[in-house]
């Protein structure tokens, strides 16, 4: 019914946080960023957060398409077919608090594993390069 609302809300928050962090990072010089990229230094956090926002927006879009195709969303107010009755509203809240939260937690967990795996891979590559140079 409306399980996509929770990932969409998280996507809005992460997108805003990404934009704010990106603006604060603009104060750094471009040469320092190039040097960090060549040396294998970690990337700024906003770039990792941007990946999470993109993942959340993608899932939200797919879920909206699914809900429209299944007739759970309407093009007129109240937009959710379940919101036409009080019982439906309580069902919507239950679905958001169970399915929506679970989906958001899963997407965020997958993102966290991807970031950790990327950092681990970068560290092992740097260590391997250091050992081959000596």
C-alpha positions in Angstrom: 0.0 0.0 0.0 2.5 2.7 1.1 5.6 0.8 2.1 7.6 3.0 -0.3 7.0 6.1 1.9 9.7 5.1 4.4 12.5 4.6 1.9 11.4 7.8 0.1 11.6 9.7 3.4 15.1 8.3 4.0 16.1 9.2 0.4 15.0 12.8 1.0 17.0 13.0 4.2 20.1 11.5 2.7 19.9 13.6 -0.4 19.7 16.8 1.7 22.6 15.6 3.9 24.6 14.8 0.8 24.1 18.3 -0.6 25.0 19.9 2.7 28.1 17.8 3.1 29.1 18.4 -0.5 28.8 22.2 0.0 31.0 22.1 3.1 33.6 20.0 1.2 33.8 22.5 -1.7 36.1 24.6 0.5 38.9 22.1 -0.1 41.2 22.6 -3.1 41.0 20.5 -6.3 44.7 19.6 -6.1 44.2 18.1 -2.7 41.3 16.0 -4.0 43.4 14.8 -7.0 46.3 14.0 -4.6 43.9 12.0 -2.4 42.5 10.1 -5.4 46.0 9.1 -6.6 47.3 8.2 -3.1 44.3 5.9 -2.4 43.1 8.1 0.4 39.5 7.6 1.5 36.9 9.5 -0.5 34.7 12.1 1.2 31.7 10.7 3.1 29.2 12.6 1.0 30.2 10.5 -2.0 29.3 7.4 -0.1 26.1 8.9 1.1 25.2 9.9 -2.4 25.3 6.2 -3.3 22.8 5.4 -0.5 20.5 8.2 -1.7 20.6 6.8 -5.3 19.9 3.3 -4.1 16.9 4.6 -2.0 15.5 6.7 -4.9 15.8 3.7 -7.2 13.9 1.4 -4.9 11.3 4.1 -4.2 10.7 4.5 -8.0 10.4 0.8 -8.6 7.9 0.5 -5.6 5.8 3.4 -6.8 5.5 1.8 -10.3 4.6 -1.5 -8.6 1.9 0.2 -6.5 0.5 2.1 -9.5 0.3 -1.1 -11.5 -1.4 -2.9 -8.7 -4.0 -0.1 -8.3 -2.9 0.8 -4.8 -2.1 4.4 -5.8 -4.6 6.8 -7.4 -4.1 10.1 -9.3 -6.5 12.0 -7.1 -6.7 12.7 -3.4 -6.1 10.8 -1.0 -3.7 9.1 -3.5 -3.6 5.8 -1.5 -6.6 3.6 -2.1 -6.4 2.3 1.5 -6.7 5.9 2.9 -10.4 6.0 1.9 -11.4 4.2 5.1 -10.2 4.4 8.8 -9.3 0.7 8.7 -7.2 1.2 5.6 -5.3 4.1 7.3 -4.4 1.8 10.2 -3.3 -0.9 7.8 -1.1 1.7 6.0 0.6 2.8 9.2 1.2 -0.9 10.1 2.7 -1.6 6.7 4.9 1.5 6.9 6.2 0.5 10.3 6.9 -3.1 9.4 7.6 -3.5 5.7 8.8 0.0 5.0 11.2 0.1 7.9 12.4 -3.4 7.1 13.1 -2.4 3.5 14.9 0.8 4.5 17.0 -1.1 7.0 17.9 -3.7 4.4 18.9 -1.1 1.8 21.0 0.8 4.3 22.6 -2.5 5.5 23.5 -3.4 1.9 25.0 0.0 1.4 27.0 -0.3 4.6 28.4 -3.7 3.6 29.3 -2.2 0.2 31.2 0.7 1.8 33.0 -1.6 4.3 34.0 -4.0 1.5 35.2 -1.1 -0.6 37.4 0.3 2.2 38.7 -3.2 3.0 39.6 -3.8 -0.7 41.3 -0.4 -0.9 43.4 -1.1 2.3 44.5 -4.5 1.0 45.5 -3.0 -2.4 47.5 -0.3 -0.7 49.2 -2.9 1.6 50.0 -5.1 -1.4 51.5 -2.3 -3.3 53.6 -1.2 -0.3 55.0 -4.8 0.0 55.8 -5.1 -3.7 57.7 -1.8 -3.7 60.0 -2.8 -0.9 
